[in-house]
Amino acid sequence: MNTPDALNKKKNTIYQIFLDEIDGTDTFDPNTAILKNVVEIEKQGKKITPLKHLDLLPSSHDLMQLEQKIVTYSRTRFIILHKALQKLKDDYDFILIYCPPNIYTATHNALYASDFYIVPTTPEFLSLSGIPLLINSLKRTIDIKQEEKNETVECAGILVNMLDTRLKIHQDGVKRINRVLEMFKQKKLVNQNAIVFNTKITNKVDVKKAAGEYAPICVKYPRSNSTAEFRTLCAEILERISKSEG
């Protein structure tokens, strides 16, 4: 499997999409940038690809430089990724954009390019304290898209991650998340059908081990409880989205 270092050396990352727009160049080539057969494992002496329908457009640490690069960019800075994905969206059933834990330009671009967004959080005070700031900031970008494109972005829901059911502070945190979401609905910061997902991702060592080996947990530990949680979560997300689209 490709490691992050190997991906960065290729320099065909999502960062190039932004550089092309800012510099007026045309360097990004999706045919070489999008990686096929991302996950390879060896079984009985043969290499096999267990996730044949999974492609990856990698990012890199260079993306952190975007805020400095985009200072002098005068056009709408949140539409850059949206424009690039318009050329790719018909090739895929779903495009998932994983965002860094900040609300900088790349995150706003990801939101603008999306139909739905999910807010992951740990059920702890510091993590929950940042959600109102995040939601208010995202709402401004959603309003911009509504004004420019007459299209909206729905909050599919809030996902509780790294839950330890033994801790009372986590039990109280889950209750607080439900209250916070209701407050957002009352203030019309999120859509009324946003939910707190019933499926919670618990804090298990298998998740950390799989991430450390650059492997999806469903491939590395297919029979683990964590894999079952993610499968259940996927089904719940698909059901939630289908209700909005249907």
C-alpha angles and dihedrals in degrees: 000000000000114000123214091255091055092049093050092052089059089057090207095124136132088264089073090063089062094043092053092052094046096043097036092240132134103216102125112098115184091198091066099026098056109077120220125201090023094170119055126170132180117237124175090345094308130104113234133181109225096181103047095162096053119099127178133210101194128217128207141204087263087080088077088070092061095092091060094044096049098050093099095039104116103186126080101300097193096063098063098094092039091059092049095049093050087075092053107034096089090059093062140053091212135011114199119197115198110204131203116248095265140078100237128131097286092055093049089049090052091051093048090051094051139085094203137015134201125207112212117198141166113236093246133113100250094046093047092047090064096053097082090052090049095047093047091050093047091048090061091055091047089052090051091053091047090053096044102036104017086234129118136209117225126214101233090192152282118287121209109218135184091017119179105196091195093067118085089205088062092046089052090045092058090052090050091052090058091050092048092052091051089051090052090052092050090052090045092237091130134025118273094244094058111123143191101242114245090219112082122194107227125213103261129161092229090070092054093045093051092048090049090055093047091241132126109250091231088063100037098042107013094167098046124117089240091058089052090051092053092047091051090047092052091053091049092049092050090050091049093050094045090057090058095044096040 
